Amino acid sequence: MSRIRGMRGYLASSIAVTCAAALAFPLALSTDAAAAPPAAGSPTTDRATPDRPAFERTARARPETPSTSKTSAETGTSGAIPGSTQSLPLAPLTPPPSSDRTLPPTSAPAQGLPRRDVRHFSLVGVVWDNPDTELQGRVQVRTRASGTAKWSVWQDVDTHNHEHAADPDTAERTSGRVRGSTAPLWVGDSDGVEVRVQAEADGRPEADGRAVAGDPLPTGLHIELIDPGVDPAAEPPPQASGVDTPRGNVLTAEAAASSAVNADLAPLGATAIPALSQKQTEADLIATRGETAEAASAEDTPGAKDKPGPKDKPGTTGKTGTIGNDDAADPATGQRVKPYIGARPRIVTRRGWGADEMLRERNFSYTKTVKAAFVHHTASGNNYRCAQAPSVIRSIYRYHVKSSGWRDIGYNFLIDKCGNIYEGRAGGVAKPVMGAHTLGFNTNSMGIAVLGSFGAANPPAAAVKAIAKVTAWKLGLFGANPKGKTYLKSGGGNLYRKGKNVRLNVISGHRDGFATECPGGRLYAKLGKARVTSARYQGR
C-alpha cells in the first residue's frame, strides 16, 4: 500500500479526492453566495449587502459590507462561518490644533473619520486605490469597546505593508483587484471608531513654524472594519492530542476542496491534522519514496555507509505529505535512505479556524518546490488571547481578500503566542502552495507569520519553538537544511532587481528579501535559534 500511495502525484491525487468529496458530501451553498451582486451606490459601503468572492469584484469596487451572520437553520449547517467588512471613506481633516500634542504641528494634508458608531468589528486597516503608491505618513485609530463608553488611546497602524504581497507580474498581482493597504490591527470587540491619517512632513518649516508637507496621501483612502464573525462549530485550539474528528455539519463544495488537498494527512472535514512522531514521519516519508524500512534502518548500523537510493519522486504523497527535491537546498539529501525530517506537528486546518471558503478564489496556485521559509510577524498587535487566535486569523484572511484584493490569505502558516500552528493559504499544508508574503520571493518559498508585533516585544518561546517545528517538517519534505543557504531568483523588489539570484538563509526573515522592519527586531533576533532547533529536529 505504501508503494501505491507513493506513486500518486499530488495534483492528480488532489483532483481525484476533491471530485470524490464533491460527490460524497451534500453541498450547502450559503444564501450569500447565491445572492445577486448589489447595485452600485455611494462610495460608503455601510450597507447590509452580501459579500462577494474576490474574483467577482472589479478593480475599483469597494468591498461590500456585511452580510448578516446566518443561523444553522438558515444555512442548513450546524454553525455559521460569517463575518463582515465595513468600508468607510476618509475625508479631509483640518490640521490638528496646537493643543493636540499627540501629532506634531504641520501643514501636511490629513484625512480621517470623526468618532462614529458602527456595527461590531474587531480588526481595522486602511486601504487606498493604487497598490503601487506607498502611504508616507502616520495612521492612527482609536476604538470604543462594544457596549461601553470607554475609548482606547490612539493606536498606530503599521503603514509598511506593501512588501507583503504577490510577486510583480503574477496573475494575482495584476488581477486589477489589488489595493494598497496598511497592516491590519486587532483591537478586540468594538462598536465605535475614530481615524486620522496624516501625511509625512519633509522637514522644511513654513513661515508659521509648521513643517511642510511631503508626498500627498494616496487617493481613495478607506477605513476597513472587520468582524471575524462567530463560528460556534469551531473547536478551541489549545494543544490537543489524538485525531481531531471532522465536524458534523455539511461541507460546501469550496470547503470540501480545501479539505480534500489534505486528505492524505487527516479525514475530510477535520479541524486539525494530527501530529506524528519523528519515527512515524520518517517511516511514512521513506514509504512514499518506495523504499523499505529495512533499508532505512541499515544506515543506522555502525559502520554502514551512505548508499545511493532511489531518486525521490517529486510530488508523491503519503501521511507526511509532499516530496519535491528538484531544487533541494541540500542535494545530498536525495541520496540518503534515511531522510532528514522533523516530526510532523499538529496543524489546525482552515476548517479548524473557521475559514469562509466562499471568500477566496476557487483555484489553488502552486510553485515548484520549497527551498526556503520566510518568517514574518502580522504587525497586528499582541493584545489577543490564544483562544481568540482563530478570530484574528479569520479577520486577517478577510482583510487580505476583501480589502486588499488578494486571492487568499497571504501566509502559508500562522502561529499564535501559545505555539499553535495554523494552515494558511489553501492548497494543502504539505504541498508547495504559492503564497503572497514576501514581495519578490514567493516562488519556491513559504511564508510563516507569528500573530503579533515584535519590534519592541519579545516573541514567546512557544512561538519560536513552533517555527522550528513546522520548518523542520515542511522543509524536510523538500530536502532543505534549516541551517543551510539556498538561492532564490528575485521577482523584483527594493533590495534585489528582478532576475537576480540571491543567496539566502533557508530560514530567513522577511527583511532578508525586502527592506522592511518585518518580522520585528526581537523576532528576527531569534531566527538563529530557530534554525539550530529546526535542524536538530531534523536529526542534523
Secondary structure by P-SEA (a helix, b strand, c coil): caaaaaaccaaaaaaaaaaaaaaacccccccccccccccccccccccbbbbbccccccccccccccccccccccccccccbbbbbbbbbbccccccccccccccccccbbbbbcccccccccccccccccccccccbbbbbbbbcccccccccccccccccccccccccccccccccbbbbcccccccccccbbbbbbcccccccccccbbbbccccccbbbbbbbccccccccccccccccccccccccccaaaaaaaaaacccccccccccccccaaaaaaaaaaaacccccccccccccccccccccccccccccccbbbbccccccccccccccccccccccccccccccccccccccbbbbcccccbbbbbbccccccccccaaaaaaaaaaaaaccccccccccccbbbcccbbbbbcccccccccccccccccccccbbbbbcccccccccccaaaaaaaaaaaaaccccccccccbbbbbbbccccccccccccccccccccccccccccccaaaaaaaaaaaaaaaaaacc
